[in-house]
Amino acid sequence: MIYLDNAATTFPKPPSVYESVMKAMKVYGANPGRGSHAMAIEGARIIYETRELLAELFNLDDPLKVIFTFNATDSLNMAIKGILKPGGHVVTTQMEHNSVLRPIKEMEKNGIENTIVKCGPDGSLNPYDLEKAINKSTKLIVTTHVSNLTGTIFPVEEIGEICRAYKIPYLLDASQSAGVLTIDMKKLNISFLAVPGHKGLLGPQGTGALLINSDIEIKQLKEGGTGSQSSSMEHPDFYPDKLEAGTHNLPGIAGLNAGLKYILKRGTESIYSHEKKLLDIFITELKKNPKIIIYGPESLEYRSGVVPVNIEGMDSSEVANILDREYGIAVRPGLHCAPLAHKAIGTEKIGAVRFSLGPFNKRKDIRAAVKALNEIAAAGENTK
């Protein structure tokens, strides 16, 4: 199997990730923070160390403002619904995933207005258009860092400066960039950072985090046991306990811990450079075939390792099925939980076949994918 669906979840993971998950399950798999015995203490140590690793990777001063979640969707819902109040206004963009658009749409029921800024046919955002959408009621700006459809890299530094100028908190969805692009929360003026553990951070599914670089209080969406202030029926009002009711996913966090250590050792610059070289080969070769349509920015400087394509006259699901069944290549077709993004690039009715590269893909994987697409395009032409 050639795996080119890393935008959905990375595969494979570093061996240390699998080993760490199994060690947590077999050696110290007790309930962290709920006991004073050695196993519970070791679990709590791993959890706190993982907070420190996330804070280090994203340049956040306080590890206690690293909130563990189950995925980026969980993090985004927590921030959007925990910050916005009736009468408020939020600005977002056309390239967002449904994990941003759906919570914002749901908040309309609570009297919260929104503006969705249009993007270009290559998935790009003009920061000036976003600035024009701000009004006196704007309480939050939410954007993706990298489009999960086109791989377009957003101008987050410019957006951060706009947020600074207007004193509006900035929530960044780093689902496709965390662990691949360098993200400095302080330099980029990111107030809240939502990350999945199972994509670029190389951890297991069922892990994620919300990092808080702001004094704005987030209202909790649930209450329950935290292992702290157990004598009180009132939920704790301090981080991280305020937002972490219930038992942690200790095996998942242990695996995430190992993934983070791998990234910090290898470096995001090295990972992005590797993916960019593969991306260059892939796009350069595909451009030679006029039957293959490539979407997203022309310049590699403005895109990451996500490439949506279509073959003229063929359904995206059919192409993906052939790639899987006949060539052993895993990709994702369809609308990618981003309907407005597809509308921006003109594929809302046909979808696209998304190829997404990862840190462990090799040149032979890319060349095999190019060969397969060329053969499928030729076979499709011959059947007409």
Secondary structure as a PSIPRED ss2 file (coil, helix, strand):
# PSIPRED VFORMAT (PSIPRED V4.0)

   1 M C   1.000  0.000  0.000
   2 I E   0.000  0.000  1.000
   3 Y E   0.000  0.000  1.000
   4 L C   1.000  0.000  0.000
   5 D E   0.000  0.000  1.000
   6 N C   1.000  0.000  0.000
   7 A C   1.000  0.000  0.000
   8 A C   1.000  0.000  0.000
   9 T C   1.000  0.000  0.000
  10 T C   1.000  0.000  0.000
  11 F C   1.000  0.000  0.000
  12 P C   1.000  0.000  0.000
  13 K C   1.000  0.000  0.000
  14 P C   1.000  0.000  0.000
  15 P H   0.000  1.000  0.000
  16 S H   0.000  1.000  0.000
  17 V H   0.000  1.000  0.000
  18 Y H   0.000  1.000  0.000
  19 E H   0.000  1.000  0.000
  20 S H   0.000  1.000  0.000
  21 V H   0.000  1.000  0.000
  22 M H   0.000  1.000  0.000
  23 K H   0.000  1.000  0.000
  24 A H   0.000  1.000  0.000
  25 M H   0.000  1.000  0.000
  26 K H   0.000  1.000  0.000
  27 V C   1.000  0.000  0.000
  28 Y C   1.000  0.000  0.000
  29 G C   1.000  0.000  0.000
  30 A C   1.000  0.000  0.000
  31 N C   1.000  0.000  0.000
  32 P C   1.000  0.000  0.000
  33 G C   1.000  0.000  0.000
  34 R C   1.000  0.000  0.000
  35 G C   1.000  0.000  0.000
  36 S C   1.000  0.000  0.000
  37 H C   1.000  0.000  0.000
  38 A H   0.000  1.000  0.000
  39 M H   0.000  1.000  0.000
  40 A H   0.000  1.000  0.000
  41 I H   0.000  1.000  0.000
  42 E H   0.000  1.000  0.000
  43 G H   0.000  1.000  0.000
  44 A H   0.000  1.000  0.000
  45 R H   0.000  1.000  0.000
  46 I H   0.000  1.000  0.000
  47 I H   0.000  1.000  0.000
  48 Y H   0.000  1.000  0.000
  49 E H   0.000  1.000  0.000
  50 T H   0.000  1.000  0.000
  51 R H   0.000  1.000  0.000
  52 E H   0.000  1.000  0.000
  53 L H   0.000  1.000  0.000
  54 L H   0.000  1.000  0.000
  55 A H   0.000  1.000  0.000
  56 E H   0.000  1.000  0.000
  57 L H   0.000  1.000  0.000
  58 F H   0.000  1.000  0.000
  59 N C   1.000  0.000  0.000
  60 L C   1.000  0.000  0.000
  61 D C   1.000  0.000  0.000
  62 D C   1.000  0.000  0.000
  63 P H   0.000  1.000  0.000
  64 L H   0.000  1.000  0.000
  65 K H   0.000  1.000  0.000
  66 V E   0.000  0.000  1.000
  67 I E   0.000  0.000  1.000
  68 F E   0.000  0.000  1.000
  69 T E   0.000  0.000  1.000
  70 F C   1.000  0.000  0.000
  71 N C   1.000  0.000  0.000
  72 A H   0.000  1.000  0.000
  73 T H   0.000  1.000  0.000
  74 D H   0.000  1.000  0.000
  75 S H   0.000  1.000  0.000
  76 L H   0.000  1.000  0.000
  77 N H   0.000  1.000  0.000
  78 M H   0.000  1.000  0.000
  79 A H   0.000  1.000  0.000
  80 I H   0.000  1.000  0.000
  81 K H   0.000  1.000  0.000
  82 G H   0.000  1.000  0.000
  83 I H   0.000  1.000  0.000
  84 L C   1.000  0.000  0.000
  85 K C   1.000  0.000  0.000
  86 P C   1.000  0.000  0.000
  87 G C   1.000  0.000  0.000
  88 G C   1.000  0.000  0.000
  89 H E   0.000  0.000  1.000
  90 V E   0.000  0.000  1.000
  91 V E   0.000  0.000  1.000
  92 T E   0.000  0.000  1.000
  93 T E   0.000  0.000  1.000
  94 Q C   1.000  0.000  0.000
  95 M C   1.000  0.000  0.000
  96 E C   1.000  0.000  0.000
  97 H C   1.000  0.000  0.000
  98 N H   0.000  1.000  0.000
  99 S H   0.000  1.000  0.000
 100 V H   0.000  1.000  0.000
 101 L H   0.000  1.000  0.000
 102 R H   0.000  1.000  0.000
 103 P H   0.000  1.000  0.000
 104 I H   0.000  1.000  0.000
 105 K H   0.000  1.000  0.000
 106 E H   0.000  1.000  0.000
 107 M H   0.000  1.000  0.000
 108 E H   0.000  1.000  0.000
 109 K H   0.000  1.000  0.000
 110 N H   0.000  1.000  0.000
 111 G C   1.000  0.000  0.000
 112 I C   1.000  0.000  0.000
 113 E E   0.000  0.000  1.000
 114 N E   0.000  0.000  1.000
 115 T E   0.000  0.000  1.000
 116 I E   0.000  0.000  1.000
 117 V E   0.000  0.000  1.000
 118 K C   1.000  0.000  0.000
 119 C C   1.000  0.000  0.000
 120 G C   1.000  0.000  0.000
 121 P C   1.000  0.000  0.000
 122 D C   1.000  0.000  0.000
 123 G C   1.000  0.000  0.000
 124 S C   1.000  0.000  0.000
 125 L C   1.000  0.000  0.000
 126 N C   1.000  0.000  0.000
 127 P H   0.000  1.000  0.000
 128 Y H   0.000  1.000  0.000
 129 D H   0.000  1.000  0.000
 130 L H   0.000  1.000  0.000
 131 E H   0.000  1.000  0.000
 132 K H   0.000  1.000  0.000
 133 A C   1.000  0.000  0.000
 134 I C   1.000  0.000  0.000
 135 N C   1.000  0.000  0.000
 136 K C   1.000  0.000  0.000
 137 S C   1.000  0.000  0.000
 138 T E   0.000  0.000  1.000
 139 K E   0.000  0.000  1.000
 140 L E   0.000  0.000  1.000
 141 I E   0.000  0.000  1.000
 142 V E   0.000  0.000  1.000
 143 T E   0.000  0.000  1.000
 144 T E   0.000  0.000  1.000
 145 H C   1.000  0.000  0.000
 146 V E   0.000  0.000  1.000
 147 S C   1.000  0.000  0.000
 148 N C   1.000  0.000  0.000
 149 L C   1.000  0.000  0.000
 150 T C   1.000  0.000  0.000
 151 G C   1.000  0.000  0.000
 152 T E   0.000  0.000  1.000
 153 I E   0.000  0.000  1.000
 154 F C   1.000  0.000  0.000
 155 P C   1.000  0.000  0.000
 156 V H   0.000  1.000  0.000
 157 E H   0.000  1.000  0.000
 158 E H   0.000  1.000  0.000
 159 I H   0.000  1.000  0.000
 160 G H   0.000  1.000  0.000
 161 E H   0.000  1.000  0.000
 162 I H   0.000  1.000  0.000
 163 C H   0.000  1.000  0.000
 164 R H   0.000  1.000  0.000
 165 A H   0.000  1.000  0.000
 166 Y H   0.000  1.000  0.000
 167 K C   1.000  0.000  0.000
 168 I C   1.000  0.000  0.000
 169 P C   1.000  0.000  0.000
 170 Y E   0.000  0.000  1.000
 171 L E   0.000  0.000  1.000
 172 L E   0.000  0.000  1.000
 173 D E   0.000  0.000  1.000
 174 A C   1.000  0.000  0.000
 175 S C   1.000  0.000  0.000
 176 Q C   1.000  0.000  0.000
 177 S C   1.000  0.000  0.000
 178 A E   0.000  0.000  1.000
 179 G C   1.000  0.000  0.000
 180 V C   1.000  0.000  0.000
 181 L E   0.000  0.000  1.000
 182 T C   1.000  0.000  0.000
 183 I C   1.000  0.000  0.000
 184 D C   1.000  0.000  0.000
 185 M C   1.000  0.000  0.000
 186 K C   1.000  0.000  0.000
 187 K C   1.000  0.000  0.000
 188 L C   1.000  0.000  0.000
 189 N C   1.000  0.000  0.000
 190 I C   1.000  0.000  0.000
 191 S C   1.000  0.000  0.000
 192 F E   0.000  0.000  1.000
 193 L E   0.000  0.000  1.000
 194 A E   0.000  0.000  1.000
 195 V E   0.000  0.000  1.000
 196 P E   0.000  0.000  1.000
 197 G C   1.000  0.000  0.000
 198 H C   1.000  0.000  0.000
 199 K C   1.000  0.000  0.000
 200 G C   1.000  0.000  0.000
 201 L C   1.000  0.000  0.000
 202 L C   1.000  0.000  0.000
 203 G C   1.000  0.000  0.000
 204 P C   1.000  0.000  0.000
 205 Q C   1.000  0.000  0.000
 206 G C   1.000  0.000  0.000
 207 T C   1.000  0.000  0.000
 208 G E   0.000  0.000  1.000
 209 A E   0.000  0.000  1.000
 210 L E   0.000  0.000  1.000
 211 L E   0.000  0.000  1.000
 212 I E   0.000  0.000  1.000
 213 N C   1.000  0.000  0.000
 214 S C   1.000  0.000  0.000
 215 D C   1.000  0.000  0.000
 216 I C   1.000  0.000  0.000
 217 E C   1.000  0.000  0.000
 218 I C   1.000  0.000  0.000
 219 K C   1.000  0.000  0.000
 220 Q C   1.000  0.000  0.000
 221 L C   1.000  0.000  0.000
 222 K C   1.000  0.000  0.000
 223 E C   1.000  0.000  0.000
 224 G C   1.000  0.000  0.000
 225 G C   1.000  0.000  0.000
 226 T C   1.000  0.000  0.000
 227 G C   1.000  0.000  0.000
 228 S C   1.000  0.000  0.000
 229 Q C   1.000  0.000  0.000
 230 S C   1.000  0.000  0.000
 231 S C   1.000  0.000  0.000
 232 S C   1.000  0.000  0.000
 233 M C   1.000  0.000  0.000
 234 E C   1.000  0.000  0.000
 235 H C   1.000  0.000  0.000
 236 P C   1.000  0.000  0.000
 237 D C   1.000  0.000  0.000
 238 F C   1.000  0.000  0.000
 239 Y C   1.000  0.000  0.000
 240 P C   1.000  0.000  0.000
 241 D H   0.000  1.000  0.000
 242 K H   0.000  1.000  0.000
 243 L H   0.000  1.000  0.000
 244 E C   1.000  0.000  0.000
 245 A C   1.000  0.000  0.000
 246 G C   1.000  0.000  0.000
 247 T C   1.000  0.000  0.000
 248 H C   1.000  0.000  0.000
 249 N C   1.000  0.000  0.000
 250 L H   0.000  1.000  0.000
 251 P H   0.000  1.000  0.000
 252 G H   0.000  1.000  0.000
 253 I H   0.000  1.000  0.000
 254 A H   0.000  1.000  0.000
 255 G H   0.000  1.000  0.000
 256 L H   0.000  1.000  0.000
 257 N H   0.000  1.000  0.000
 258 A H   0.000  1.000  0.000
 259 G H   0.000  1.000  0.000
 260 L H   0.000  1.000  0.000
 261 K H   0.000  1.000  0.000
 262 Y H   0.000  1.000  0.000
 263 I H   0.000  1.000  0.000
 264 L H   0.000  1.000  0.000
 265 K H   0.000  1.000  0.000
 266 R H   0.000  1.000  0.000
 267 G C   1.000  0.000  0.000
 268 T H   0.000  1.000  0.000
 269 E H   0.000  1.000  0.000
 270 S H   0.000  1.000  0.000
 271 I H   0.000  1.000  0.000
 272 Y H   0.000  1.000  0.000
 273 S H   0.000  1.000  0.000
 274 H H   0.000  1.000  0.000
 275 E H   0.000  1.000  0.000
 276 K H   0.000  1.000  0.000
 277 K H   0.000  1.000  0.000
 278 L H   0.000  1.000  0.000
 279 L H   0.000  1.000  0.000
 280 D H   0.000  1.000  0.000
 281 I H   0.000  1.000  0.000
 282 F H   0.000  1.000  0.000
 283 I H   0.000  1.000  0.000
 284 T H   0.000  1.000  0.000
 285 E H   0.000  1.000  0.000
 286 L H   0.000  1.000  0.000
 287 K C   1.000  0.000  0.000
 288 K C   1.000  0.000  0.000
 289 N C   1.000  0.000  0.000
 290 P C   1.000  0.000  0.000
 291 K C   1.000  0.000  0.000
 292 I E   0.000  0.000  1.000
 293 I E   0.000  0.000  1.000
 294 I E   0.000  0.000  1.000
 295 Y C   1.000  0.000  0.000
 296 G C   1.000  0.000  0.000
 297 P C   1.000  0.000  0.000
 298 E C   1.000  0.000  0.000
 299 S C   1.000  0.000  0.000
 300 L H   0.000  1.000  0.000
 301 E H   0.000  1.000  0.000
 302 Y H   0.000  1.000  0.000
 303 R E   0.000  0.000  1.000
 304 S C   1.000  0.000  0.000
 305 G C   1.000  0.000  0.000
 306 V E   0.000  0.000  1.000
 307 V E   0.000  0.000  1.000
 308 P E   0.000  0.000  1.000
 309 V E   0.000  0.000  1.000
 310 N E   0.000  0.000  1.000
 311 I E   0.000  0.000  1.000
 312 E C   1.000  0.000  0.000
 313 G C   1.000  0.000  0.000
 314 M C   1.000  0.000  0.000
 315 D C   1.000  0.000  0.000
 316 S H   0.000  1.000  0.000
 317 S H   0.000  1.000  0.000
 318 E H   0.000  1.000  0.000
 319 V H   0.000  1.000  0.000
 320 A H   0.000  1.000  0.000
 321 N H   0.000  1.000  0.000
 322 I H   0.000  1.000  0.000
 323 L H   0.000  1.000  0.000
 324 D H   0.000  1.000  0.000
 325 R H   0.000  1.000  0.000
 326 E H   0.000  1.000  0.000
 327 Y H   0.000  1.000  0.000
 328 G C   1.000  0.000  0.000
 329 I E   0.000  0.000  1.000
 330 A E   0.000  0.000  1.000
 331 V C   1.000  0.000  0.000
 332 R E   0.000  0.000  1.000
 333 P C   1.000  0.000  0.000
 334 G C   1.000  0.000  0.000
 335 L C   1.000  0.000  0.000
 336 H C   1.000  0.000  0.000
 337 C C   1.000  0.000  0.000
 338 A C   1.000  0.000  0.000
 339 P H   0.000  1.000  0.000
 340 L H   0.000  1.000  0.000
 341 A H   0.000  1.000  0.000
 342 H H   0.000  1.000  0.000
 343 K H   0.000  1.000  0.000
 344 A H   0.000  1.000  0.000
 345 I H   0.000  1.000  0.000
 346 G C   1.000  0.000  0.000
 347 T C   1.000  0.000  0.000
 348 E C   1.000  0.000  0.000
 349 K C   1.000  0.000  0.000
 350 I C   1.000  0.000  0.000
 351 G C   1.000  0.000  0.000
 352 A C   1.000  0.000  0.000
 353 V E   0.000  0.000  1.000
 354 R E   0.000  0.000  1.000
 355 F E   0.000  0.000  1.000
 356 S E   0.000  0.000  1.000
 357 L C   1.000  0.000  0.000
 358 G C   1.000  0.000  0.000
 359 P C   1.000  0.000  0.000
 360 F C   1.000  0.000  0.000
 361 N C   1.000  0.000  0.000
 362 K C   1.000  0.000  0.000
 363 R H   0.000  1.000  0.000
 364 K H   0.000  1.000  0.000
 365 D H   0.000  1.000  0.000
 366 I H   0.000  1.000  0.000
 367 R H   0.000  1.000  0.000
 368 A H   0.000  1.000  0.000
 369 A H   0.000  1.000  0.000
 370 V H   0.000  1.000  0.000
 371 K H   0.000  1.000  0.000
 372 A H   0.000  1.000  0.000
 373 L H   0.000  1.000  0.000
 374 N H   0.000  1.000  0.000
 375 E H   0.000  1.000  0.000
 376 I H   0.000  1.000  0.000
 377 A H   0.000  1.000  0.000
 378 A H   0.000  1.000  0.000
 379 A H   0.000  1.000  0.000
 380 G H   0.000  1.000  0.000
 381 E H   0.000  1.000  0.000
 382 N H   0.000  1.000  0.000
 383 T C   1.000  0.000  0.000
 384 K C   1.000  0.000  0.000
